[in-house]
Amino acid sequence: MYNRLFSLLIILLLVIGHVQAQKSVLTGKVTDAVTGETLVGVNVVIDSVTGVATGPDGIYRIELSPGRYDILFKYIGYESLRREVMLPPGQSTVINIRLEPQALELNTAVVSAARFEQKLSDVTVSMDIIKPKYIESINTTTLETVVNQMPGVEVMDGQTSIRGGSGYSYGTGSRVLFLVDDLPIISPDAGDVKWNFLPIETVAQVEILKGASSALYGSSALDGVINIRTAQPGVNPKTTVNLSGGMYLKPRRRELAWWWESDPLVLNASIAHLRKINNIDLVLGGNAFSDAGYRQDEYFKRVRFNGNFRIHNKKVEGLSYGFNTNVMLQHNSDFFLWIDADSGAFRQPSYLVTPTKGLRMNVDPYIVYYNPHGDRHSLRSRYYRVTNIQPGHSDKNSIADQFYGEYQYHTVFKNRLNWTMGVTGTYASIVSQLYGDHYSTSVAAYSQFDWKYSKRWSFSLGVRWEGYKLGPTTAQSNPVVRSGLNFQAAKYTFLRASFGQGYRFPSIAEKYASTSLGIINIFPNPDLEPETGWSLETGIKQGLKIGQWDGYIDVAGFWTEYGNMVEFTFGIYKPDTVPVPTIKDVGFKSLNVGHARITGVDILLTGKGKIAGLNTTFFAGYTYTNPVNLNPGQEKNTVLKYRFYHSAKGDIQADIGKFSVGMSFIYNSNIINIDTVFEAEILGQELLPGLKEYRQKHDKGIIAFDFRFAFQVTRDSRLTFYIKNAFNEEYMGRPGDIQPPRNIALQYLLTF
């Protein structure tokens, strides 16, 4: 009896062992149904406890017991797909999947909010997206124009402000951190962004993160972050050629351009090529640009080359490495102050004309590894060089070098908890007669948790510490935190709230610049302290889907406060050894002006789809800010300088067969407060003659319209005619800086 039972048990074990040995293998590749690109990180769900994600090459593989399965393929920004498969014992079954991109705008994939990919609807802070099609459609030659078109964002003479966070400080310092492929691109000397250097020809997406974000990104992310993500090649090679030419037309007041011999020309040519060569991803771009300028002795010329080179290791699955690079040579002469508000508004004093030759260059080696569990390890670095040479003005030459490195780790726990942590280090060296010779170092560590608690609730919590040293002095930040939550109240309704702290170390230029521009003196302030601040926001994002049209409306209220706020301030700064001040002791210096508060509301409506049978895309936004200086000192006006209360922006395009018609507009109310010296009866007439009367005459704010008309010549080519500032409005940015008059351009775009 026992012998028979023992024999049956042996037979049963053999059968079970045979079945286990006959396990099935399911494998395949997941790609984008439109572009054919491989999709990394697609969730292949078998049941509530079993699943796998696609690797860097879009391939998944999982061992299962033989049988029938209902498998779910899920990926952010794409329609989920179910596939029923029968797995025979001991065999491999190949199921390749093509996922369709979701049409709903709320499902756009973004990475800047938490440093990993997530849906726009799940983000806990305000975030705007700029797609490459929009960049192409408005024929911009620099990202400055594109960013300035976004609601809640202003660019004044190259300096960026988000929700009124910044005014104008003469090209030094930035409270908005700029990134290219997640790495900082702020210059190590002036602390600004070089707009013409950004590789617009290979941009895949621009993400604008509003609100203090120093917990993830560090210094300069006091107001927010703008991340430029460059393109990656798809399955098929792609080449884009962009050629355009245009000219400035006469302003409404013809006396402003009495010295023009002919209408100044603007010429632009760019090319981008993307392709895969076996296990190599290759992206190449180039640009040549010439702008003769609409003001006397103002021009800009550049030649730029950039490339991204990535290798997917064939022996180690999940390992890739490579480098990105961008190099630009430029020759330019900027416009600073007018001669007067009348016939001299487009002319500047000869002593302010400073032709400059410059080099901008970055090289970014990196290595990224995804282990079999999907954890990501990345080591990224950047060498960034900025040189400025002014022939005949060697006292203003400078060379700045910066080395940046970052290690980052990201993992996802089974309860959908994302953990991102990293460490960074920076070293910068500046050789300059304008600033003096300096070096700086910084080290930082950060950690953030993002938890998708359920289908409705998402939470985020992050912390960062950063230490900074400039020469023999040390400025150390306190730890900063950020937190946020997102609640899906209905199918297309998302509520959010967030709190974030920020800080910014002053730039070398703010602390040490010592120069003069005619009778305007710039004084150094080595004792300048770091800025600190925090922002609080609550908002709602409501998805809209009507027939073949979809979009969303986003409404956010915000409250931002700053401590030790840095402002360029006019005054008398005489040395202690000088008993009586002279004109040489009068000028501008960066000072910690104290406490400031900015409150307001930000509204955005965007969508795409068919309206009245026409394919239409549009966005429109309005921003109200109340920027208050809580420690005005001797200033009578408590409103922060170079801000305005109201701003509205928008763009719409409709496609009619092979034709497209588009229109964009910008409205800003009048600048509330400027440096009082510019309107003073005596000194103001020396600095900016006629400014006070000019501002009184143009105190209704500005509104400018651009129009475009496109024709699809072939499937791969398009011809577009542009009219910018179509109604030839005359308006000013900062004092003495009248914006371009009506100008026209013709663009030819070829993609193959």
ChimeraX attribute file (.defattr): number of C-alpha atoms within 10 A of each C-alpha:
attribute: neighborCount
match mode: 1-to-1
recipient: residues
	/A:1	6
	/A:2	7
	/A:3	8
	/A:4	9
	/A:5	10
	/A:6	11
	/A:7	12
	/A:8	12
	/A:9	12
	/A:10	12
	/A:11	12
	/A:12	12
	/A:13	12
	/A:14	12
	/A:15	12
	/A:16	12
	/A:17	11
	/A:18	12
	/A:19	14
	/A:20	15
	/A:21	12
	/A:22	16
	/A:23	18
	/A:24	21
	/A:25	19
	/A:26	17
	/A:27	16
	/A:28	15
	/A:29	20
	/A:30	25
	/A:31	22
	/A:32	18
	/A:33	14
	/A:34	10
	/A:35	14
	/A:36	14
	/A:37	18
	/A:38	22
	/A:39	19
	/A:40	19
	/A:41	21
	/A:42	23
	/A:43	17
	/A:44	22
	/A:45	17
	/A:46	16
	/A:47	11
	/A:48	6
	/A:49	7
	/A:50	10
	/A:51	16
	/A:52	18
	/A:53	22
	/A:54	22
	/A:55	24
	/A:56	20
	/A:57	18
	/A:58	20
	/A:59	20
	/A:60	24
	/A:61	19
	/A:62	16
	/A:63	11
	/A:64	18
	/A:65	17
	/A:66	18
	/A:67	12
	/A:68	11
	/A:69	15
	/A:70	12
	/A:71	16
	/A:72	16
	/A:73	22
	/A:74	18
	/A:75	21
	/A:76	19
	/A:77	22
	/A:78	20
	/A:79	14
	/A:80	15
	/A:81	15
	/A:82	13
	/A:83	11
	/A:84	10
	/A:85	14
	/A:86	13
	/A:87	19
	/A:88	16
	/A:89	17
	/A:90	17
	/A:91	13
	/A:92	16
	/A:93	16
	/A:94	13
	/A:95	13
	/A:96	13
	/A:97	18
	/A:98	18
	/A:99	21
	/A:100	16
	/A:101	18
	/A:102	15
	/A:103	18
	/A:104	20
	/A:105	20
	/A:106	22
	/A:107	19
	/A:108	18
	/A:109	19
	/A:110	24
	/A:111	16
	/A:112	25
	/A:113	23
	/A:114	20
	/A:115	17
	/A:116	15
	/A:117	15
	/A:118	19
	/A:119	16
	/A:120	23
	/A:121	27
	/A:122	25
	/A:123	26
	/A:124	27
	/A:125	27
	/A:126	26
	/A:127	20
	/A:128	16
	/A:129	17
	/A:130	17
	/A:131	12
	/A:132	17
	/A:133	10
	/A:134	14
	/A:135	22
	/A:136	15
	/A:137	18
	/A:138	22
	/A:139	23
	/A:140	15
	/A:141	23
	/A:142	17
	/A:143	19
	/A:144	21
	/A:145	17
	/A:146	17
	/A:147	20
	/A:148	18
	/A:149	21
	/A:150	24
	/A:151	24
	/A:152	26
	/A:153	19
	/A:154	25
	/A:155	19
	/A:156	20
	/A:157	16
	/A:158	18
	/A:159	23
	/A:160	28
	/A:161	22
	/A:162	22
	/A:163	29
	/A:164	26
	/A:165	27
	/A:166	27
	/A:167	23
	/A:168	24
	/A:169	20
	/A:170	14
	/A:171	16
	/A:172	23
	/A:173	28
	/A:174	30
	/A:175	28
	/A:176	30
	/A:177	28
	/A:178	26
	/A:179	21
	/A:180	16
	/A:181	17
	/A:182	16
	/A:183	19
	/A:184	20
	/A:185	24
	/A:186	20
	/A:187	24
	/A:188	26
	/A:189	29
	/A:190	21
	/A:191	22
	/A:192	24
	/A:193	25
	/A:194	17
	/A:195	15
	/A:196	20
	/A:197	23
	/A:198	23
	/A:199	25
	/A:200	23
	/A:201	27
	/A:202	26
	/A:203	21
	/A:204	16
	/A:205	18
	/A:206	25
	/A:207	21
	/A:208	24
	/A:209	23
	/A:210	25
	/A:211	30
	/A:212	32
	/A:213	31
	/A:214	32
	/A:215	28
	/A:216	27
	/A:217	25
	/A:218	25
	/A:219	25
	/A:220	28
	/A:221	26
	/A:222	33
	/A:223	31
	/A:224	27
	/A:225	27
	/A:226	24
	/A:227	23
	/A:228	25
	/A:229	19
	/A:230	20
	/A:231	17
	/A:232	18
	/A:233	20
	/A:234	17
	/A:235	15
	/A:236	12
	/A:237	14
	/A:238	15
	/A:239	15
	/A:240	18
	/A:241	18
	/A:242	20
	/A:243	18
	/A:244	21
	/A:245	17
	/A:246	20
	/A:247	20
	/A:248	21
	/A:249	18
	/A:250	21
	/A:251	17
	/A:252	14
	/A:253	13
	/A:254	9
	/A:255	14
	/A:256	19
	/A:257	22
	/A:258	12
	/A:259	12
	/A:260	12
	/A:261	7
	/A:262	11
	/A:263	16
	/A:264	18
	/A:265	18
	/A:266	23
	/A:267	18
	/A:268	20
	/A:269	19
	/A:270	22
	/A:271	20
	/A:272	23
	/A:273	20
	/A:274	22
	/A:275	18
	/A:276	18
	/A:277	11
	/A:278	9
	/A:279	13
	/A:280	16
	/A:281	18
	/A:282	20
	/A:283	23
	/A:284	20
	/A:285	22
	/A:286	22
	/A:287	21
	/A:288	19
	/A:289	19
	/A:290	19
	/A:291	20
	/A:292	19
	/A:293	20
	/A:294	26
	/A:295	23
	/A:296	22
	/A:297	20
	/A:298	20
	/A:299	19
	/A:300	18
	/A:301	19
	/A:302	20
	/A:303	18
	/A:304	22
	/A:305	21
	/A:306	22
	/A:307	21
	/A:308	23
	/A:309	16
	/A:310	20
	/A:311	18
	/A:312	20
	/A:313	14
	/A:314	11
	/A:315	7
	/A:316	11
	/A:317	15
	/A:318	19
	/A:319	20
	/A:320	20
	/A:321	18
	/A:322	18
	/A:323	17
	/A:324	21
	/A:325	19
	/A:326	21
	/A:327	20
	/A:328	22
	/A:329	17
	/A:330	20
	/A:331	18
	/A:332	19
	/A:333	19
	/A:334	18
	/A:335	20
	/A:336	19
	/A:337	22
	/A:338	26
	/A:339	19
	/A:340	21
	/A:341	20
	/A:342	16
	/A:343	16
	/A:344	19
	/A:345	22
	/A:346	27
	/A:347	23
	/A:348	21
	/A:349	16
	/A:350	11
	/A:351	8
	/A:352	17
	/A:353	16
	/A:354	20
	/A:355	18
	/A:356	20
	/A:357	18
	/A:358	18
	/A:359	18
	/A:360	21
	/A:361	19
	/A:362	20
	/A:363	19
	/A:364	20
	/A:365	18
	/A:366	19
	/A:367	17
	/A:368	20
	/A:369	21
	/A:370	20
	/A:371	14
	/A:372	13
	/A:373	11
	/A:374	19
	/A:375	15
	/A:376	18
	/A:377	17
	/A:378	18
	/A:379	18
	/A:380	20
	/A:381	21
	/A:382	22
	/A:383	19
	/A:384	24
	/A:385	21
	/A:386	21
	/A:387	20
	/A:388	19
	/A:389	19
	/A:390	18
	/A:391	13
	/A:392	11
	/A:393	11
	/A:394	13
	/A:395	14
	/A:396	19
	/A:397	20
	/A:398	21
	/A:399	19
	/A:400	22
	/A:401	20
	/A:402	23
	/A:403	19
	/A:404	21
	/A:405	19
	/A:406	19
	/A:407	18
	/A:408	19
	/A:409	18
	/A:410	20
	/A:411	18
	/A:412	17
	/A:413	10
	/A:414	8
	/A:415	10
	/A:416	14
	/A:417	17
	/A:418	18
	/A:419	22
	/A:420	21
	/A:421	19
	/A:422	19
	/A:423	18
	/A:424	20
	/A:425	18
	/A:426	18
	/A:427	19
	/A:428	21
	/A:429	18
	/A:430	22
	/A:431	17
	/A:432	20
	/A:433	16
	/A:434	16
	/A:435	23
	/A:436	14
	/A:437	16
	/A:438	17
	/A:439	19
	/A:440	19
	/A:441	18
	/A:442	19
	/A:443	17
	/A:444	18
	/A:445	21
	/A:446	23
	/A:447	20
	/A:448	23
	/A:449	19
	/A:450	23
	/A:451	19
	/A:452	18
	/A:453	12
	/A:454	11
	/A:455	8
	/A:456	15
	/A:457	17
	/A:458	21
	/A:459	21
	/A:460	22
	/A:461	20
	/A:462	23
	/A:463	20
	/A:464	24
	/A:465	20
	/A:466	23
	/A:467	16
	/A:468	20
	/A:469	16
	/A:470	16
	/A:471	11
	/A:472	8
	/A:473	10
	/A:474	13
	/A:475	14
	/A:476	13
	/A:477	21
	/A:478	13
	/A:479	17
	/A:480	23
	/A:481	23
	/A:482	23
	/A:483	21
	/A:484	21
	/A:485	22
	/A:486	24
	/A:487	20
	/A:488	20
	/A:489	13
	/A:490	11
	/A:491	9
	/A:492	15
	/A:493	16
	/A:494	23
	/A:495	24
	/A:496	24
	/A:497	22
	/A:498	24
	/A:499	23
	/A:500	26
	/A:501	27
	/A:502	32
	/A:503	29
	/A:504	25
	/A:505	23
	/A:506	23
	/A:507	21
	/A:508	26
	/A:509	22
	/A:510	29
	/A:511	21
	/A:512	23
	/A:513	25
	/A:514	18
	/A:515	16
	/A:516	14
	/A:517	12
	/A:518	11
	/A:519	13
	/A:520	17
	/A:521	18
	/A:522	24
	/A:523	21
	/A:524	20
	/A:525	17
	/A:526	14
	/A:527	12
	/A:528	19
	/A:529	17
	/A:530	19
	/A:531	23
	/A:532	23
	/A:533	23
	/A:534	24
	/A:535	25
	/A:536	21
	/A:537	23
	/A:538	21
	/A:539	22
	/A:540	22
	/A:541	24
	/A:542	21
	/A:543	23
	/A:544	19
	/A:545	16
	/A:546	10
	/A:547	9
	/A:548	12
	/A:549	17
	/A:550	19
	/A:551	21
	/A:552	21
	/A:553	18
	/A:554	19
	/A:555	19
	/A:556	20
	/A:557	18
	/A:558	22
	/A:559	19
	/A:560	25
	/A:561	22
	/A:562	23
	/A:563	17
	/A:564	18
	/A:565	21
	/A:566	25
	/A:567	20
	/A:568	21
	/A:569	16
	/A:570	19
	/A:571	12
	/A:572	15
	/A:573	18
	/A:574	16
	/A:575	10
	/A:576	8
	/A:577	6
	/A:578	9
	/A:579	8
	/A:580	9
	/A:581	13
	/A:582	11
	/A:583	11
	/A:584	14
	/A:585	18
	/A:586	18
	/A:587	19
	/A:588	20
	/A:589	26
	/A:590	26
	/A:591	20
	/A:592	18
	/A:593	18
	/A:594	17
	/A:595	19
	/A:596	22
	/A:597	20
	/A:598	20
	/A:599	20
	/A:600	19
	/A:601	19
	/A:602	21
	/A:603	20
	/A:604	22
	/A:605	20
	/A:606	20
	/A:607	22
	/A:608	22
	/A:609	21
	/A:610	17
	/A:611	14
	/A:612	7
	/A:613	11
	/A:614	13
	/A:615	17
	/A:616	20
	/A:617	21
	/A:618	18
	/A:619	20
	/A:620	21
	/A:621	22
	/A:622	20
	/A:623	23
	/A:624	19
	/A:625	21
	/A:626	18
	/A:627	26
	/A:628	19
	/A:629	21
	/A:630	16
	/A:631	12
	/A:632	16
	/A:633	11
	/A:634	7
	/A:635	11
	/A:636	8
	/A:637	15
	/A:638	16
	/A:639	21
	/A:640	24
	/A:641	22
	/A:642	21
	/A:643	27
	/A:644	21
	/A:645	16
	/A:646	18
	/A:647	24
	/A:648	22
	/A:649	24
	/A:650	21
	/A:651	22
	/A:652	18
	/A:653	22
	/A:654	20
	/A:655	17
	/A:656	13
	/A:657	10
	/A:658	12
	/A:659	15
	/A:660	18
	/A:661	17
	/A:662	20
	/A:663	19
	/A:664	21
	/A:665	18
	/A:666	21
	/A:667	16
	/A:668	21
	/A:669	16
	/A:670	21
	/A:671	20
	/A:672	15
	/A:673	14
	/A:674	18
	/A:675	15
	/A:676	14
	/A:677	16
	/A:678	21
	/A:679	19
	/A:680	16
	/A:681	12
	/A:682	11
	/A:683	13
	/A:684	17
	/A:685	16
	/A:686	15
	/A:687	21
	/A:688	21
	/A:689	25
	/A:690	21
	/A:691	21
	/A:692	18
	/A:693	12
	/A:694	16
	/A:695	18
	/A:696	10
	/A:697	9
	/A:698	13
	/A:699	14
	/A:700	12
	/A:701	16
	/A:702	17
	/A:703	18
	/A:704	19
	/A:705	20
	/A:706	20
	/A:707	20
	/A:708	21
	/A:709	17
	/A:710	20
	/A:711	18
	/A:712	15
	/A:713	14
	/A:714	10
	/A:715	10
	/A:716	11
	/A:717	16
	/A:718	18
	/A:719	18
	/A:720	21
	/A:721	19
	/A:722	22
	/A:723	19
	/A:724	22
	/A:725	22
	/A:726	15
	/A:727	14
	/A:728	19
	/A:729	17
	/A:730	18
	/A:731	18
	/A:732	19
	/A:733	17
	/A:734	19
	/A:735	20
	/A:736	24
	/A:737	17
	/A:738	17
	/A:739	17
	/A:740	21
	/A:741	20
	/A:742	22
	/A:743	23
	/A:744	20
	/A:745	19
	/A:746	19
	/A:747	22
	/A:748	19
	/A:749	21
	/A:750	18
	/A:751	15
	/A:752	12
